[in-house]
Amino acid sequence: MNFGLIGTITYDEITFKSGQRISGLGGVLYQASVLCGLGKNVFLHTNLGEELAGDVNKLVRKWSTLRKKGMRRVPGPGNRVNLHYPEKGERVEVLKSVVPPLDPGPLIEGIHKFGMLILVINSGYDLQLSHWRDIVESASCPIWIDVHSLFLSRELNVPRKYIPLGEWREWIKGVNFLQANLKEVASMLGTPEDVPSETDLSRFGEKSFELGVEAVFVTLGKDGVLVLKQGRSLKISALQAGTIVDTTGCGDVFCGGAVVKLAMGKDPFDAAQFGLELATQAVEVKGIEETFKLVKEYRKSKK
């Protein structure tokens, strides 16, 4: 099966309260690394900053199932992000530079090839809403969306803040599977400063189902994931991780694992369990390359 993947490749500079620093490629490459590690054909559509192109091509040179025709080079440094993890609370994200929104034409032209389509909003600048609507209307396959940065303020060189966005329904309408964390759910409910209650989450699930969503996956960090489906909800707890090295990309790894199972016809609860299993292992390694190796070895061990 072919997977269409839309998102932004980033270069992340990560700091921790301890003073530790990590830097490297990130963004939509996390989902791509999982899908390719599991042996799936991935058609990646992204705008890639010219200054990152050499590093990206070197990183993915052994990803035999990655189709790069949809990777369009654009001038400049690419999408660069500073991330800081305090001892407690939400991470602090600062955008240093971005790439322009994707041209949907080439993707729509080949959309009939896909058995599953995934949109990951890594920067908030990834894709214009009108173009996304064109893509959704053209697709005949199931669609997964990770709203991620859609609800972060779009300013450079200052810490990003969660904001309400009235047009969120237009992003979700016609999508089969929705991934969001608690802050993103709160933003869709119009109260980004609040922590959603069980009643709030149930209400959000109903709003999503009315838009055609089959299942909502609310990621809860170390507490696992809450899966909402009409008539049933289930919190799936994360397995105990070993030594935690880097939690960046954990939700992205979850996404990659879950969509593969959904594409195989598994129910959302089984799909979430598998995605969570991969994500729990991924926090024990650092970066895209190690994530790809981990997933590839996992796949071999299950043969």
N, C-alpha and C positions, 0 to 999 in steps of 0.2 A: 504493500500500500504506500502511496505517496502522501507526504505531509507538506502542506504549504505553511510557511512560517514567516510572519511579518513582525518586525521590531527594529530596534536600534542597537548597534554594536557600540559599547562604551569603553572608555579607558578609565579605570577607577583608581583613585588614590585614597587608601583606607587608613585611618588612624584610630587608635584605641586609647582609652584613658591611661593605660599602663605605659604609653609611649611607643608601643609596637606599631610598625608601619608595614602595610602590604600594598603593592600596586600591580596592576595587570589588566588585561582585557576582560570585559564582562558583558552585561546586558543580554541580548537575545542569544549570544553564543552559548549561554548556559543551557537553554532549551535545546539548541542545536546539538550540543555535545551529548546530551542524554539520548536524543532521538537517534543520532548517528551511532552512539555507543551500543544501542539496542538493535542496530542493523537496519534502521528504517531509512528510506529515501526521503531526503529533506530538501525542498526547494525554498531557499532562503531569499527573501526580498527585503533589501535594506539599502539605505544610503550610507556609504562608508567613506569617512574622511580620508583624504589622500595620504595624510601623514601616518595613519594607522594601517594602511593597506599592506605594507610589507610584513608587519608583525602578524596581521590576521592570516595572510596567505601562508606564512611559515607555520602558524599554529594548526591550521586545518589541513595541512598537506596530506595527512594520513587518514583523513575522514573520507573514506572512499564512497560513502553514500550521500555526501553533501553536493548538491547541485548549486553552483555559484552564478549562474547566468543572471539571476535577479539581484546580484550585489552590484550596485552602481556606485562608482567612485565619484566623489564630489570634492571640490577644493577645500583646503583648510585642515585644521588639526583634528577634526572629528568631534564626536560627543565625549567630552571629558567631564568627570564628576569627582568631587571630593566627598568622601563619606567619613563621618566620625561616629564611633560607638562609645557613648558615655557609659559609666558604670551602671546606671539605671535609666530607664525611659527610652523614648524613641531615638533612633539614629538621626543624625543631622546630615542633610544632603545639600550640597552647593553645586550648582551647574556652572562650569567654567566656560564651556563652549558647546554648541549644538550643530546638528546637520539639518538641512531643510526637510520638509515632509516628503514622503515617498510619492512618486508618480504611480498611480494604480494601474495604468494601461497594460504594461507587460504582464502583471499578475492576473488581471481579468482575462487576458488573452489565453492564458494557460490554465485557468482555474478548473476546467473540466477534468484535469489530470488528478486532482486531489481527492483523497478519501477522507481527509480531515484538514481543516484550516484553523490556524492559531494566530491570534493577534496578541502581542505583548506590548503594552504601552510603556516603554522604558523611560522616555524623556518627557512626554507630553507634547512633543513637537513631531512625533513619528508620522502622523497621518491626519489629513483634514477630515472632519466629520462627513462632509458631502461625499468625499471619495470612499470613505468606509461604507456609507450607505450603498454606493454603486457596487462595491465588492460583495456586500451581503446579498443584494438583489441578484447578483450574477452567480452566486454559489449554489450548488445542488448537494453539497456535502455538509456534514455537521461542522459547527463553528465553536471554538473555545476562545474566550477573551479573558485576559488578565488585565484588569483596569489599572493597576499599579500607579503610575505617575500621572494619570488623568486628573487626579484631584490634588496635585501639588501646584503651588503658585509657579508661574512661568517667568522667573526673573533670573538673571545671571549674577553670580558673585555675591549672593546673599543667601542665608539659609531658607530653604523652601518650607512653606507652610501648607497644611491641608486646608482646602477651601471647598465650599459647597458648589455644585455645578448643576444648574437646572436642566441642562440638555443631556444628562447622563442616560435618560431613557432612550434617546436616539442612538446612543452607542450600543445599548444592550438589545434593542428590539430585533428579533429574528435570530438572536444568538442562542445556541443550544446549551452551552456550559459557561458559567461565570465564575471567575476566581477573584477574590478580594480579601483584604485583611480587615480587621475590626475598624481601623481608622477610615478606610475607604468606604466601608458600609456606612459608618457614621456620616461621612461626607455626602453620600447618596441620599441619606435621610435628612440632610440639611443641617446637621449639628456636628460638625467635625471635631468639636472640642469635647464631646461626650463619649463615654464608653457604652456601646449598645447593650441593652438588657436582653434577656431571652425573648421578651415580648417584642422588642424592637427588631430582633433578628427574624422572628417569625413573620412580622409585618413586612420586612424587607423581602423575605422569601416570597410572600404572596404577590408583592408588587412585581417581582422578577418573573414569576410564573405567568402573570397576566401579559407580559411582553413576549412570551414564547419560550422562556428559559426552562429547560428540563431539570437542571440541577445547579445548585449554588455551592461553591466550595469556599468556606470562610477559613482562611489560614490563621492559626492561633500561636504561631511561633513554637516554643518548646512544649506547648500544651497540645499540639496536634492540629486537627482540622475538624470543623463542623460541616457536615454535608446536609444540605436542605433539599428535599424532593417533595413534591406534592404528596401529602398523606404520611410523610415520614421524615424525621430528622435524626441524625446520629453523630455524636462526637466520637472521633477516632483518636485515641491517645497516641502520642509518639513513643516509639521504642526508646529505651535508654541508650543514649549515644556514649561512645567511649571518650577519648580525649577530644574536646572541641577545639578545632584549629581555626575555622573561618565559617561564619554563618552566612556570609554574602552568597546570594544565589540559591539559598535553601528553598525558597518558594518557587524558583524557576525550575529546579530539579524536580520538585513535586509535580509541577505542571507537565514536564516532559514525560514522567512516568505515568501519570494519570491518563493523559490523552492517548497514549499507546494502548492501554487497557480498554478505554472507551471505544477506540477504533476497532478493537477485537470483539466488541459486543458485550463486554463486562458491564455490570451495573455500576452506578456512581460510587457506591460504598466500597466495592472491591477495588475499583480504580483508585480511589483515594488511599486505601490501605497500601497498595503497591507504590504509589507516588510518595507516600510518607516513609515507607521503608527505604527507598532510594535516598530521600532527602536526609534521613537520619544518618545514613552512612556518609553522605557527602559533606557533612559538617566536620568530618574527621580528616578532610584533605583540603588543600589550598588551591584555588584557581581553576580555570577552564581545563587546562591540559590534564590535571590530576583527576578532575571530575570525569572526563571522557574515559580515562584509563580505568577508573573505578567501575563505571557502568559497563564498559566492555568486558572486564573481568567477571562482573556479576552475571552478565549474559552467558559467558562461557561456562560458568559454574552451574548454570541451570540446564545445560544441554544434556 
